[in-house]
Amino acid sequence: MLTTRDCSKWTAMMLPEHITMIKEWKSEQFAVMPRELVEWELEELQQTIQRATVMKKLVTLTLWDNNNIHDITGMITGMDMNNKELLLDTELAIKRITFDKIQNAEMVDIDD
């Protein structure tokens, strides 16, 4: 059985094309695919986003982006229905997030 250390010994002898192919294969193998949300999950997501917007509360959005899932927290400052995106004001910047990337939304309770 080959270990990671054994494989790294042989990469110096590989052609650049082989290394590129191995990197592509690894990224495909460990990629996270977005979950298809069912109707009730979409409704709950929409209600949470609307409540957070109206109440001006912090919200944590779980996003699928570049084959990865990650969380981002901020305050929703607006929505652009034509482009199907919302504006999220984070500590560092205002980000435009398309609706199709959002997998989950939870309002943040500051008391926690």
C-alpha positions as CSV (number, residue, x, y, z in Angstrom):
1,M,0.0,0.0,0.0
2,L,1.4,3.4,-1.0
3,T,1.4,6.2,1.4
4,T,1.3,9.9,0.7
5,R,5.0,10.1,1.4
6,D,5.7,7.4,-1.1
7,C,3.7,9.2,-3.7
8,S,5.4,12.5,-3.1
9,K,8.8,10.7,-3.8
10,W,7.6,9.8,-7.3
11,T,6.1,13.2,-8.3
12,A,9.5,14.5,-9.1
13,M,9.8,11.9,-11.9
14,M,6.3,12.6,-13.3
15,L,5.5,14.7,-16.3
16,P,3.8,18.0,-15.7
17,E,0.7,16.6,-17.6
18,H,0.5,13.7,-15.1
19,I,0.7,16.0,-12.1
20,T,-2.1,18.2,-13.6
21,M,-4.3,15.1,-14.2
22,I,-3.7,13.9,-10.7
23,K,-4.7,17.3,-9.2
24,E,-7.9,17.4,-11.4
25,W,-8.7,13.9,-10.3
26,K,-8.3,14.8,-6.6
27,S,-10.4,17.9,-6.9
28,E,-13.2,15.8,-8.6
29,Q,-13.0,13.1,-6.0
30,F,-13.3,15.4,-3.0
31,A,-15.7,18.0,-4.5
32,V,-18.9,18.7,-2.6
33,M,-22.0,18.8,-4.7
34,P,-24.8,21.2,-3.8
35,R,-27.9,19.6,-2.2
36,E,-31.2,20.1,-4.1
37,L,-33.5,21.8,-1.7
38,V,-37.1,20.6,-1.5
39,E,-40.0,23.0,-1.6
40,W,-40.5,23.3,2.2
41,E,-36.7,24.0,2.7
42,L,-36.8,26.7,0.0
43,E,-39.9,28.3,1.8
44,E,-38.1,28.2,5.2
45,L,-35.0,29.7,3.6
46,Q,-37.0,32.5,2.1
47,Q,-38.8,33.2,5.4
48,T,-35.5,33.3,7.4
49,I,-33.9,35.7,4.9
50,Q,-37.0,38.0,4.9
51,R,-37.2,38.0,8.7
52,A,-33.5,38.8,9.0
53,T,-33.8,41.6,6.5
54,V,-36.9,43.2,8.1
55,M,-35.5,42.8,11.7
56,K,-32.0,43.9,10.6
57,K,-30.5,40.9,12.3
58,L,-27.2,39.1,11.5
59,V,-27.6,36.0,9.5
60,T,-25.3,33.1,8.7
61,L,-25.6,31.8,5.2
62,T,-24.3,28.4,4.2
63,L,-23.1,28.7,0.6
64,W,-22.0,26.3,-2.0
65,D,-19.2,27.9,-4.0
66,N,-16.4,26.3,-6.1
67,N,-17.3,22.8,-5.1
68,N,-17.1,23.7,-1.4
69,I,-19.5,24.5,1.4
70,H,-18.7,27.5,3.7
71,D,-20.5,29.8,6.0
72,I,-20.6,33.6,5.9
73,T,-22.1,35.9,8.4
74,G,-23.4,39.4,7.9
75,M,-26.5,41.7,7.6
76,I,-28.7,41.6,4.5
77,T,-28.9,45.1,3.3
78,G,-30.8,44.6,0.0
79,M,-32.0,42.2,-2.7
80,D,-31.8,42.5,-6.4
81,M,-34.7,40.3,-7.8
82,N,-33.7,40.9,-11.4
83,N,-30.2,39.4,-10.9
84,K,-31.5,37.0,-8.2
85,E,-29.0,38.0,-5.6
86,L,-28.8,39.6,-2.2
87,L,-26.4,42.1,-0.7
88,L,-24.7,40.9,2.5
89,D,-22.8,43.4,4.6
90,T,-20.0,41.5,6.3
91,E,-17.3,42.8,8.6
92,L,-14.9,43.2,5.7
93,A,-17.1,44.1,2.6
94,I,-20.5,44.1,1.0
95,K,-20.9,40.9,-1.0
96,R,-23.3,40.0,-3.8
97,I,-24.6,36.5,-3.3
98,T,-26.7,34.7,-5.9
99,F,-29.8,32.9,-4.5
100,D,-28.7,29.6,-6.1
101,K,-25.5,29.4,-4.0
102,I,-27.5,29.6,-0.7
103,Q,-28.0,26.2,0.9
104,N,-29.1,27.4,4.4
105,A,-29.8,30.5,6.4
106,E,-29.9,31.0,10.2
107,M,-30.4,34.2,12.1
108,V,-27.6,34.8,14.6
109,D,-28.6,35.4,18.2
110,I,-26.1,38.0,19.6
111,D,-26.7,36.8,23.2
112,D,-25.1,33.4,22.4
